[in-house]
Amino acid sequence: MSKGINISNSVIRRLPRYYRFLGELEKQNISKISSRELSERMRLTASQIRQDLNCFGGFGQQGYGYNVSELRTAIGHILGVDKHRKTILIGAGNLGTALAVHINFEKSGCKLIGIFDSNKSIIGSPLGEHTILDIDNLEAFCKAEKPEIAVLCIPTSAAKAIVDRLTKLGIHSFWNFSHFDICTEHSDITVENVHLGDSLLTLSYGVNNRNTSEKK
Amino acid sequence: MSKGINISNSVIRRLPRYYRFLGELEKQNISKISSRELSERMRLTASQIRQDLNCFGGFGQQGYGYNVSELRTAIGHILGVDKHRKTILIGAGNLGTALAVHINFEKSGCKLIGIFDSNKSIIGSPLGEHTILDIDNLEAFCKAEKPEIAVLCIPTSAAKAIVDRLTKLGIHSFWNFSHFDICTEHSDITVENVHLGDSLLTLSYGVNNRNTSEKK
């Protein structure tokens, strides 16, 4: 489907949004949409949308627009939502629990197969459909189950040792909520870092700029 | 400090990262850094960094580089980290609890002054330095304390009613973890949406593309 592998990061980052918006349209039983309508809903220009989708071969039909369900399925395929890659979550504190409970891993191409923690007082407790496992059993579990992705909800101080263990066990893809910079220590890995503090600072900038503009 | 108000969104989104990296350099007692060194650490080009910082008037000195502490203070000022804007958090479930406990609001220009929930079984319980307040007291609290920012950790289904209440109470800035699209219902607001599902899908794309490349 992809025309090439040099697709810009900003296009890739918009794909999940397209996928989400198209899912909302499907729920509203909207079966086709023009690029203009889609652009208004997504607050992008119609030309931007056409350019983005052209990176993957283009999907629209002149004078018809997009078939919502077909486009969503195609984008989902590009995103790998149908892959159900085995995923483990490390750290069952508040954030790990929030992710385990609220994130629909299956809809995002992942299958959560194990949750680990080092805190003896919660090991063995239920969490969603899982039971919290002892981090000491990480090696045995990974050798048997061969997960591909790890979600890191651990303090930065604990992250280096865990990442070292996980890469030795063949895990090269991380959804990283710690502030540990995995890329400087390991090459040949795929990381999606989530820095919630950066997001709050971006809001702070927006509020600051908003207030400055109002005062002008 | 700003040369104008038309600074691109991608530059703004990089500012918190500069701020974070410069903070790490300060911790390591590094007092000056060249744009080349900074670019290597941040995995941006030196030219990109110069362009970004030039949007705010430029800070470097030819042949000297950047004074880490001065640059961090200046970027912090642009981001509004010294503002301590009054912030309330709505929804003390797992995600709300994780944010209340782990996010350093003070370092991000915000001051968390109240946490609200509608669940009677947790109202009155401690959460960090706070006590969970009854959402029924939202109006009285906001009229007395005049918070500027609300963090929404509530289900999408509950979001519209809460946002309506908050905007009437003078809150126009939101850190939004729900999937409710605030902008379509309200204008003149500042929103930072956090879609964790989109982030996981971006990782899924990366894993997918990585595996496709490996097979080639």
Interface residues (C-beta under 8 A of the other chain):
Chain A: I5 S10 I12 R13 L15 P16 R17 Y19 R20 R43 I78 L79 G80 V81 K83 R85 G93 N94 L95 T97 A98 L99 V101 H102 I103 N104 F105 K107 S108 G109 C110 E148 I149 H172 S173 F174 W175 H179 C183 T190 V191 E192 V194 H195 L196 G197 D198 S199 L200 L201 T202 L203 S204 Y205 G206 V207 N208 N209 R210 S213
Chain B: I5 S10 I12 R13 L15 P16 R17 Y19 R20 R43 I78 L79 G80 V81 K83 R85 G93 N94 L95 T97 A98 L99 V101 H102 I103 N104 F105 K107 S108 G109 C110 E148 I149 H172 S173 F174 W175 H179 C183 T190 V191 E192 V194 H195 L196 G197 D198 S199 L200 L201 T202 L203 S204 Y205 G206 V207 N208 N209 R210 S213
